[in-house]
Amino acid sequence: MSVVAVVNVAHSYGSHPILDGVTLSIAAGEKIGLVGRNGQGKTTLMKMMTGEMKPDSGSVQVQRGVRVGYLSQHVNLNPDETLRGEAEGAFAELHELHRQLEAAHEEMAHVQGDALDKVLKRCADIESRMEAAGGYAIDHKIDAMLHGLGFTDAEFTIPVRGLSGGQKARVGLARLLLEAPDVLLMDEPTNHLDIEGRRWLEEFLAEEYPGAVVIVSHDRWLLDRVVGRIVEVERGKIREYPGNYHAFVEQRALRLLSEERAFEKQQDKIKQEQAFIDRYRAGQRAKQARGREMRLERMKENEGLERPVELEVMKLALPKAERSGDQVIVAEGIRKKLGERVLFNDFSITVMRGQRVGIIGPNGTGKTTLLKCLLGEMEVDAGVARIGSRLKIGYFKQMQDDLDMSLRVWE
């Protein structure tokens, strides 16, 4: 039985159609991967399932009583709340039920007879709802969730404003998973997770999470591990493929090959018919030629196939940069401390022109801080960091907070 049904949905942004008659059904407990190139409508479709957006036409139907949770690419958190307190916010409803139960117990001391029976029934109803919302064992659930996503006990009391971008994303993920909605919509959930966090999330969604899950992701390993069906959004339409991402790639290639062969076969038939029509248009068989021409036009209109198009990858011709010095970045004995925590100490590195260097490690251990120190955007506590001569530096930031939101995209 479907918990969410998208029925013949169409939507446009200005004059640009993004979804065109899309229909999709999600069953209870099903794990689905939503794939497609950027800008094809995946996030739009998800926002419609949450009710955040309304389609221009068609409908999105959510089964009565079904709770839909949505993890967006950009989470909104209270900067003054602690890390653990923000995660515990998932149980706001449970805390409210605790308050209602305490109020009912106080009321019981002052009523008798039928009124007492009503209060007792209300208490039973509240306790039943409390049990469904997590009961009294939420502390263990919160701690286990945060530990699974890589947080330590020492980090639980850090204010949200003091967290890195990756840590904030993980707190938002923890809170949503603790809410345990019946349908979990996740938009790029592994964007800010380290390797261990990704492994944990894969295991949790595949083995433990009982609800339906719809994942928008370019992480093929996550899709291979978790989902049992792939839904591809392409040029306003959707196509469904059974199996994981690996199976989707194989099936999609076979579909494109089959469609290409069918198109070529139809084109050959059209050419043959057109050749007959052109040859006998003015001769003794002109009547037959006109009849075949009418049939050909009807076939083109009703049965005509489009050539399957594989969208090409953008080709960029970038200007050649000026040759830099041999040493691109040099750090000698640098040290950086945030609060009482030493992120790195007596660290030295020399990066030479043409080298590719990866910085890895768990979220919150100082990778972004190290990068900023090496680029001179943040002062080091000790040591020296300097960049080489004739450098043109491009810095793609994690939170993209350097973008001027008043400009148009191309600007």
C-alpha positions in Angstrom: 0.0 0.0 0.0 1.3 3.4 -0.9 2.2 5.8 1.9 2.9 8.6 -0.6 1.5 8.9 -4.2 2.6 11.5 -6.8 -0.1 11.6 -9.4 0.4 13.3 -12.9 2.3 16.2 -11.4 3.5 19.0 -13.7 5.5 22.1 -12.6 7.4 24.9 -14.3 9.8 27.6 -13.3 8.7 30.6 -15.4 8.6 29.2 -19.0 10.9 26.3 -18.2 9.0 23.0 -17.5 10.8 21.0 -14.8 8.2 18.2 -14.3 5.8 17.0 -16.9 3.1 14.5 -15.9 5.1 12.7 -13.3 3.6 9.7 -11.4 5.3 7.9 -8.5 4.2 5.6 -5.7 6.1 4.9 -2.5 5.3 1.8 -0.5 5.7 1.5 3.3 9.3 0.5 4.2 10.6 0.9 0.6 14.0 2.3 -0.1 14.2 4.4 -3.3 17.1 6.2 -5.0 16.1 9.4 -6.8 18.8 10.2 -9.5 19.3 12.6 -12.3 21.4 15.5 -13.3 21.4 18.7 -11.3 18.4 20.9 -12.2 16.2 18.1 -13.4 13.6 18.5 -10.6 14.7 16.0 -7.9 14.6 18.5 -5.0 11.4 20.1 -6.4 9.7 16.6 -6.3 10.8 16.1 -2.7 9.6 19.4 -1.5 6.2 18.6 -3.1 6.1 15.4 -1.1 6.6 17.4 2.1 3.9 19.9 1.2 6.5 22.7 1.1 5.7 23.3 -2.6 2.5 22.8 -4.6 2.6 21.6 -8.2 1.1 23.6 -11.0 -1.1 20.6 -11.8 -1.6 17.0 -10.5 -1.5 16.0 -6.8 0.6 14.6 -4.1 -1.3 12.4 -1.7 0.1 11.3 1.7 -1.7 8.5 3.6 -3.6 9.7 6.7 -1.4 9.5 9.8 1.9 9.2 7.8 4.7 11.5 9.0 7.1 12.7 6.3 10.5 13.9 7.4 12.8 15.9 5.1 16.6 16.4 5.3 17.5 19.3 3.0 20.9 20.2 1.7 21.0 23.2 4.1 19.8 22.6 7.7 18.4 25.3 10.0 19.6 25.0 13.6 19.3 27.1 16.7 22.8 28.6 17.1 22.4 29.1 20.8 21.4 25.5 21.5 23.9 22.8 22.4 24.8 20.0 20.1 22.9 17.5 22.2 20.1 19.8 23.0 19.5 20.4 19.3 19.4 16.6 18.7 17.0 16.2 21.6 14.7 18.6 19.9 13.5 15.6 17.9 11.5 14.6 21.0 9.7 17.9 21.5 6.4 16.0 21.2 7.4 13.5 23.8 8.4 16.2 26.2 5.0 17.8 25.7 3.3 14.5 26.5 5.4 14.2 29.7 4.0 17.6 30.7 0.5 16.6 29.9 0.8 13.4 31.9 2.2 15.3 35.0 -0.8 17.7 34.7 -3.2 14.8 34.5 -1.7 13.2 37.6 -2.1 16.4 39.5 -5.7 16.7 38.3 -6.4 13.1 39.6 -5.9 14.3 43.2 -8.8 16.7 42.9 -11.6 14.7 41.1 -13.8 11.7 41.8 -16.3 9.5 40.1 -16.9 9.9 36.4 -14.4 12.8 36.2 -11.7 10.5 37.7 -12.5 7.9 35.1 -12.1 10.4 32.3 -8.7 11.5 33.7 -7.6 7.9 33.9 -8.6 7.3 30.3 -6.7 10.4 29.3 -3.6 9.2 31.2 -3.8 5.8 29.4 -4.0 7.5 26.0 -1.1 9.8 26.8 1.1 6.9 28.0 0.2 5.0 24.8 1.3 8.0 22.7 4.4 8.4 24.8 5.4 4.8 24.2 5.0 5.3 20.4 7.1 8.4 20.6 10.0 6.8 22.3 8.9 6.3 25.9 11.5 6.9 28.6 14.6 5.5 26.9 15.4 8.6 24.8 18.7 9.4 26.4 20.2 6.1 25.1 18.8 6.7 21.7 20.2 10.2 21.5 23.6 9.2 22.6 23.7 6.2 20.3 22.7 8.3 17.3 25.3 11.0 18.0 28.0 8.5 18.6 27.1 6.7 15.4 27.5 9.9 13.5 31.0 10.5 15.0 30.4 12.8 17.9 32.2 12.4 21.2 30.7 13.0 24.7 32.9 16.0 25.1 31.3 17.6 22.0 27.7 17.3 23.3 27.8 20.6 25.2 29.3 22.7 22.3 26.9 25.4 21.2 25.7 25.0 17.6 27.3 28.3 16.6 30.7 26.7 17.4 30.3 23.7 15.1 31.9 23.3 11.7 29.7 23.1 8.6 30.0 19.3 8.5 29.1 19.0 12.2 26.0 21.1 11.7 24.9 18.9 8.8 25.4 15.8 11.0 23.3 17.3 13.9 20.5 18.0 11.5 20.7 14.4 10.2 20.8 13.1 13.8 17.7 15.0 14.7 15.7 13.9 11.7 16.7 10.2 12.2 15.6 10.5 15.9 12.2 11.8 14.8 11.8 8.5 13.0 9.2 9.6 10.4 7.3 7.0 8.4 8.8 8.4 5.2 12.3 9.8 5.2 13.3 12.1 2.3 17.0 12.8 2.2 18.7 15.3 -0.1 22.4 14.5 -0.4 22.7 13.1 3.1 26.4 12.2 2.8 27.6 15.6 1.6 29.2 16.5 5.0 29.9 13.1 6.4 33.4 11.6 6.8 34.1 8.1 5.7 33.1 6.4 9.0 29.9 8.5 9.1 29.0 7.4 5.6 29.5 3.7 6.5 27.4 4.1 9.6 24.5 5.8 7.7 24.6 3.1 5.0 24.3 0.4 7.7 21.6 2.3 9.6 19.4 2.9 6.6 19.9 -0.6 5.1 19.6 -2.7 8.3 17.8 -0.7 11.0 15.5 2.0 9.7 12.0 0.6 9.3 10.3 3.4 7.4 10.3 4.3 3.7 13.3 6.2 2.5 13.8 8.3 -0.7 17.4 9.4 -1.2 18.7 12.0 -3.7 22.4 11.4 -3.9 25.3 11.2 -6.2 27.0 8.8 -3.8 26.8 5.5 -5.8 28.1 3.4 -2.9 25.2 4.6 -0.6 22.7 3.9 -3.4 24.2 0.4 -4.0 24.0 -0.4 -0.3 20.6 0.9 0.6 18.1 1.2 -2.2 16.0 -1.5 -4.0 14.6 0.8 -6.7 16.0 3.7 -8.8 13.8 6.5 -10.1 15.5 8.6 -12.7 14.3 12.2 -13.3 15.2 13.3 -16.8 13.8 16.1 -19.0 10.6 16.3 -17.1 9.8 12.6 -17.0 10.7 9.8 -14.7 11.7 6.2 -15.4 11.9 3.4 -12.8 14.5 0.6 -12.6 14.4 -2.3 -10.1 17.5 -2.9 -8.1 20.4 -0.7 -6.8 22.5 1.9 -8.6 24.8 -0.7 -10.3 21.8 -2.5 -11.7 20.4 0.9 -12.9 23.5 1.7 -14.9 23.3 -1.6 -16.7 19.6 -1.4 -17.4 19.8 2.2 -18.5 22.5 1.4 -21.1 20.4 -1.5 -22.5 17.3 0.8 -22.6 19.2 3.5 -24.6 20.6 0.8 -27.0 17.1 -0.7 -27.5 15.6 2.8 -28.1 18.3 3.7 -30.6 17.8 0.5 -32.6 14.0 1.0 -32.6 14.5 4.6 -33.8 16.8 3.6 -36.6 14.4 0.9 -37.7 11.6 3.3 -37.8 13.7 5.8 -39.8 14.5 3.2 -42.4 10.8 2.5 -42.8 10.0 6.2 -43.1 12.7 6.5 -45.8 11.3 3.6 -47.8 7.8 4.9 -47.6 8.9 8.4 -48.6 10.9 7.0 -51.5 7.7 5.2 -52.9 5.6 8.4 -52.4 8.2 10.6 -54.2 8.5 8.1 -57.1 4.8 7.6 -57.8 3.4 10.9 -56.7 2.6 12.0 -60.3 2.3 8.7 -62.1 -0.4 6.0 -62.5 0.0 5.0 -58.9 -0.5 8.6 -57.6 -3.7 7.6 -55.7 -1.8 4.8 -53.9 1.1 7.2 -53.2 -1.3 9.8 -51.6 -2.9 7.1 -49.4 0.5 5.9 -48.2 1.5 9.6 -47.6 -1.5 10.0 -45.4 -0.7 6.8 -43.5 2.9 8.0 -43.1 1.9 11.3 -41.6 -0.5 9.6 -39.1 2.3 7.2 -38.1 4.7 10.1 -37.5 2.1 11.9 -35.4 0.9 8.9 -33.3 3.8 6.5 -33.3 6.9 8.6 -34.1 9.9 7.9 -32.0 12.4 10.5 -30.9 16.1 9.7 -31.1 17.3 8.9 -27.5 19.6 11.7 -26.4 22.3 11.1 -23.9 22.9 14.5 -22.3 26.5 15.5 -22.9 28.9 16.5 -20.2 29.8 20.2 -20.3 33.1 21.0 -22.0 35.1 23.8 -20.5 38.1 25.6 -22.0 39.8 27.3 -19.1 42.4 30.0 -19.6 46.0 28.9 -18.9 47.3 30.2 -15.6 50.6 31.9 -15.2 53.3 29.5 -14.2 53.8 29.7 -10.4 57.0 29.1 -8.4 58.0 25.5 -7.6 56.9 25.8 -4.0 53.1 26.5 -3.9 52.5 26.2 -0.1 55.0 26.0 2.7 54.1 25.4 6.4 56.7 25.2 9.1 55.8 24.0 12.6 52.3 25.6 12.6 50.0 25.2 15.6 46.3 26.0 16.0 44.1 25.9 19.0 40.3 26.5 19.2 39.3 27.1 22.8 41.0 24.4 24.9 41.3 22.0 21.9 44.5 21.8 20.0 43.6 21.0 16.3 47.2 20.5 15.1 50.6 21.2 16.5 54.1 21.4 15.0 52.7 20.6 11.6 55.0 21.1 8.5 54.3 20.5 4.9 55.6 21.7 1.5 53.3 21.4 -1.5 55.1 21.6 -4.9 53.6 22.9 -8.2 51.6 20.1 -9.9 51.0 18.1 -6.7 47.6 16.9 -5.6 47.1 16.6 -1.9 44.1 15.2 0.0 43.2 16.2 3.6 41.2 13.6 5.3 39.9 12.9 8.8 36.7 12.8 10.9 34.4 15.8 10.9 35.4 18.6 13.3 39.1 17.6 13.6 40.3 20.8 11.9 40.6 20.0 8.1 38.9 23.3 7.1 40.8 25.2 9.7 44.1 23.8 8.4 43.1 24.8 4.9 42.3 28.4 6.0 45.6 28.6 7.9 47.6 27.4 4.9 45.9 30.0 2.7 46.4 32.8 5.2 42.7 33.3 5.9 43.2 32.4 9.5 46.2 33.2 11.7 48.2 30.4 13.2 49.1 30.3 17.0 52.7 29.3 16.2 54.9 28.6 13.2 54.8 30.1 9.8 52.5 29.4 6.8 53.1 31.1 3.4 52.0 30.7 -0.2 54.3 30.8 -3.2 54.8 33.4 -5.8 52.6 34.1 -8.9 49.7 32.1 -7.5 46.1 32.4 -8.5 44.1 30.6 -5.8 40.6 29.2 -6.3 38.8 28.3 -3.0 35.5 26.3 -3.1 34.1 26.7 0.4 32.2 24.1 2.2 29.2 26.4 3.1 29.5 28.7 0.0 29.1 31.7 2.3 31.3 33.8 0.0 28.6 33.9 -2.8 26.9 37.3 -3.5 23.3 36.3 -3.4 22.3 39.6 -5.1 24.0 38.5 -8.4 22.6 36.4 -11.1 24.1 32.9 -11.6 26.3 33.7 -14.6 27.6 36.8 -12.8 
